[in-house]
Amino acid sequence: MPKTSNSYLRAVADGLCDWGVEAFVYVPSSHAAPVIRDLEARGVRAVLANREEEAVGIAGGMRLAGVRAAIVMQDNGFGNALTALGTFTVAYHVGLPVVANSRGGVGEYNSMIQAISGAVPRLLEALGIPVHELSRRDPVESWRSTTSAAAELATIQHRPVVTLFDALDPAIAGAR
């Protein structure tokens, strides 16, 4: 079973698998692609969504049907997903784990991305959605355990919980 060579991103996939993920919905992102490929290589069912609000609808429906489903996306996509998160998953108490690559920090190459990405944690918290941020200061094992614990928190509390990981940080991007 091929896995990503990046130990931090592998830890995100490990954490979802520790939680028992059965399926995930993703919006294509080259920075989250190692997590997506790793989960697919482990046989976790993958569903492609065209937009983030579509991912919320599909994964949320799976969760309501009893499937251990999660979303893998990029944080700037929360601009598209906020209404779906607020009017569906929050309002109907859907325990949906979301893991998202964060943008705008060290290693970012797109100057406009900070306009939305910098505000994502505050926007989500304003909707009552817990956010857990993983960074280079956190050991690899913490990336795994936090991802798993956040997914379990979503399940227990019947609400979406977001884990942000910074795959662009040079300390993370170069990790083997």
C-alpha positions as MATLAB code, in Angstrom:
seq = 'MPKTSNSYLRAVADGLCDWGVEAFVYVPSSHAAPVIRDLEARGVRAVLANREEEAVGIAGGMRLAGVRAAIVMQDNGFGNALTALGTFTVAYHVGLPVVANSRGGVGEYNSMIQAISGAVPRLLEALGIPVHELSRRDPVESWRSTTSAAAELATIQHRPVVTLFDALDPAIAGAR';
ca = [
       0.000    0.000    0.000;
       1.773    3.194   -1.136;
       1.771    6.051    1.302;
       2.914    9.637    1.079;
       6.559   10.130    2.007;
       5.700   13.195    4.088;
       5.439   12.089    7.707;
       3.222   15.021    8.769;
       0.671   14.532    6.014;
       0.754   10.764    6.530;
      -0.077   11.485   10.199;
      -3.274   13.312    9.126;
      -4.371   10.239    7.138;
      -3.321    7.993   10.048;
      -5.460   10.052   12.426;
      -8.539    9.738   10.231;
      -7.947    5.991    9.950;
      -7.466    5.713   13.727;
     -10.907    7.322   14.055;
     -12.308    4.723   11.664;
     -12.999    6.799    8.546;
     -14.971    4.775    5.996;
     -15.331    7.432    3.303;
     -14.198   10.955    2.595;
     -15.349   13.686    0.288;
     -12.688   15.931   -1.164;
     -12.292   19.024   -3.252;
      -9.117   18.760   -5.350;
      -6.098   20.518   -3.873;
      -2.490   19.850   -4.795;
      -1.463   20.605   -1.206;
      -3.955   18.169    0.335;
      -3.349   15.609   -2.442;
      -0.901   13.509   -0.385;
      -3.595   12.994    2.277;
      -6.174   12.166   -0.415;
      -3.859    9.683   -2.171;
      -2.868    8.082    1.130;
      -6.479    7.509    2.178;
      -7.370    6.127   -1.252;
      -4.363    3.772   -1.128;
      -5.695    2.407    2.162;
      -9.009    1.572    0.506;
     -11.019    4.396    2.063;
     -13.857    5.314   -0.299;
     -13.224    8.684   -1.938;
     -15.902   10.943   -3.386;
     -14.907   13.926   -5.511;
     -16.879   17.148   -5.000;
     -16.763   20.105   -7.368;
     -17.188   22.709   -4.645;
     -16.873   22.827   -0.895;
     -20.564   23.330   -0.174;
     -21.243   20.223   -2.257;
     -18.691   18.337   -0.136;
     -20.548   19.425    3.013;
     -23.839   18.154    1.597;
     -22.456   14.797    0.468;
     -20.363   14.089    3.572;
     -23.085   15.391    5.871;
     -25.605   13.059    4.241;
     -23.203   10.165    4.683;
     -22.792   11.013    8.375;
     -26.566   11.145    8.864;
     -26.739    7.690    7.227;
     -24.239    6.353    9.778;
     -21.115    6.347    7.618;
     -17.888    7.554    9.239;
     -17.248   10.203    6.598;
     -14.978   13.245    6.615;
     -14.055   16.104    4.293;
     -10.554   16.846    2.961;
     -10.194   20.325    1.466;
      -8.229   23.568    1.459;
      -9.055   26.338    3.934;
      -9.788   29.033    1.361;
     -12.748   26.832    0.346;
     -14.494   27.688    3.611;
     -15.599   30.861    1.827;
     -17.830   28.578   -0.262;
     -18.734   26.180    2.562;
     -19.822   28.529    5.369;
     -23.513   28.655    4.476;
     -23.729   24.871    4.099;
     -21.878   24.360    7.374;
     -24.030   26.871    9.251;
     -27.438   25.954    7.855;
     -26.945   22.202    7.619;
     -24.231   20.646    9.781;
     -24.453   23.102   12.690;
     -28.243   23.487   12.555;
     -28.904   19.738   12.280;
     -26.126   18.595   14.642;
     -24.126   16.647   12.069;
     -20.857   15.361   13.550;
     -18.660   16.031   10.553;
     -14.850   16.038   10.743;
     -13.154   18.347    8.261;
      -9.400   18.368    7.631;
      -8.137   21.275    5.591;
      -4.795   22.477    4.381;
      -4.274   26.031    5.614;
      -2.836   28.689    3.349;
      -1.229   32.085    3.761;
       1.570   31.256    6.189;
       5.289   30.663    5.780;
       5.909   29.163    2.352;
       2.823   30.704    0.741;
       3.350   31.822   -2.865;
      -0.062   33.368   -3.619;
      -0.400   36.897   -2.242;
      -4.201   37.029   -2.460;
      -4.901   33.841   -0.513;
      -4.463   35.490    2.899;
      -7.630   37.533    2.303;
      -9.794   34.518    3.204;
      -7.371   32.048    4.771;
      -6.256   34.356    7.573;
      -9.846   34.777    8.742;
     -10.911   31.110    8.520;
     -10.400   30.166   12.187;
     -12.379   33.204   13.382;
     -15.139   32.671   10.800;
     -15.577   29.046   11.840;
     -15.489   29.852   15.535;
     -18.167   32.534   14.955;
     -20.402   29.694   13.701;
     -19.582   27.642   16.807;
     -17.317   25.249   14.904;
     -14.219   24.195   16.872;
     -10.911   24.602   15.051;
      -7.688   22.737   15.842;
      -4.564   24.068   14.135;
      -1.507   21.903   13.484;
       1.856   23.539   12.846;
       5.561   22.857   12.631;
       5.764   23.356   16.409;
       3.653   20.238   16.928;
       5.368   16.835   16.802;
       4.269   14.461   14.043;
       2.502   12.173   16.537;
       0.448   15.168   17.692;
      -0.765   15.653   14.113;
      -2.061   12.079   14.180;
      -3.615   12.167   17.635;
      -5.184   15.614   17.148;
      -6.744   14.611   13.820;
      -8.223   11.486   15.389;
      -9.381   13.266   18.550;
     -11.003   16.090   16.558;
     -12.913   13.561   14.434;
     -14.072   11.792   17.581;
     -15.088   15.143   19.106;
     -17.257   15.807   16.034;
     -18.896   12.419   16.545;
     -19.485   12.853   20.281;
     -20.713   16.448   20.111;
     -22.742   16.060   16.901;
     -21.236   19.094   15.217;
     -18.573   19.817   12.621;
     -15.003   20.071   13.895;
     -12.170   21.393   11.718;
      -8.503   20.444   11.824;
      -6.215   22.805    9.890;
      -2.781   21.647    8.764;
      -0.114   23.735    7.044;
       1.367   21.616    4.245;
       3.093   24.609    2.635;
       5.317   25.435    5.597;
       8.852   24.528    4.433;
       9.433   22.599    7.670;
       6.404   20.446    6.839;
       6.712   20.325    3.051;
      10.282   18.996    3.325;
       9.546   16.436    6.069;
      10.234   12.826    5.253;
];
